[in-house]
C-alpha cells in the first residue's frame, strides 16, 4: 500500500469480529454492526497549531485502536477496506 495520510489523519484497517455468536447463529452482513476496533496502518505527520508548530500524533503504525462507530471515510485499496480517521476520532489504544 502506497498511501500517506496528511496532517493528523490516520489510516486504520478495521478488524471484523467473528461472524458466529456463541450460540452458533451466523449473523448476516446486513445485521452486523460496523467494527470499532482496528490496526493503524499509516500515520500523518501531525496537526499544525496556530503558531505553526507541528504536534506529533499519539498513535503509531501497528497500534491497535478503538474508534467511534460511524467515524472516518471508508476506502478500498487492493480489495481491502481501510478507514481514514482524524486522530481525534480515535478513542483509545489497546
C-alpha positions in Angstrom: 0.0 0.0 0.0 1.5 3.3 -1.1 -0.7 6.0 0.6 0.4 8.7 3.0 -2.2 10.4 5.2 -1.9 14.2 5.6 -1.7 16.3 8.8 -3.5 14.5 11.8 -5.1 11.8 9.6 -4.6 8.1 10.4 -5.3 5.1 8.2 -6.8 2.1 10.0 -7.5 -1.4 8.9 -10.8 -2.4 10.7 -10.8 -5.7 12.5 -14.0 -7.7 11.9 -15.4 -9.7 14.7 -16.3 -13.3 14.3 -19.4 -13.9 12.1 -20.8 -16.5 14.5 -22.1 -15.8 18.0 -21.6 -18.2 21.0 -24.9 -20.0 20.2 -23.7 -20.9 16.7 -26.0 -18.4 15.0 -24.5 -16.8 11.9 -25.2 -13.1 11.6 -25.8 -11.8 8.0 -23.8 -8.8 6.7 -26.8 -6.6 6.8 -27.3 -7.1 10.5 -23.7 -6.7 11.6 -22.5 -3.6 13.4 -19.7 -1.6 12.0 -16.3 -2.5 13.6 -15.0 -0.2 16.2 -11.5 -1.7 16.5 -8.6 -1.7 14.1 -4.9 -1.6 13.4 -3.1 1.6 12.5 -1.5 1.2 9.0 -0.2 4.7 8.4 0.0 8.0 10.4 0.3 11.6 9.2 3.0 14.0 10.4 0.6 15.7 12.9 -1.5 18.8 13.1 -0.3 22.3 13.0 -1.0 24.7 15.8 -2.0 28.4 15.2 1.7 29.3 15.8 2.8 26.9 13.0 4.3 24.3 15.4 3.6 20.6 14.5 2.0 18.4 17.2 3.1 14.8 16.7 0.4 12.1 16.7 0.0 9.9 19.8 -0.6 6.7 17.8 1.9 4.9 15.7 1.9 2.3 12.9 0.9 -1.1 14.3 -1.1 0.2 17.3 -4.5 -1.5 18.0 -7.1 1.2 18.5 -10.7 1.8 19.3 -12.6 4.4 17.3 -16.0 6.0 17.1 -18.7 3.7 15.5 -19.6 5.9 12.5 -16.4 7.9 12.0 -13.9 8.2 9.2 -14.1 7.7 5.5 -14.1 4.2 4.1 -11.7 3.5 1.2 -10.8 0.3 -0.7 -7.2 -0.4 -1.7 -6.3 -3.7 -3.4 -9.7 -5.2 -2.4 -9.1 -4.4 1.3 -11.2 -2.0 3.3 -9.5 0.9 5.3 -10.7 3.9 7.2 -9.2 7.4 7.1 -9.7 8.9 10.5 -8.7 12.1 12.2 -6.6 11.4 15.3 -9.3 13.0 17.4 -11.8 10.2 16.3 -9.6 7.6 17.9 -10.8 6.9 21.5 -8.1 4.6 22.9 -5.3 2.2 22.2 -5.3 -1.5 23.2 
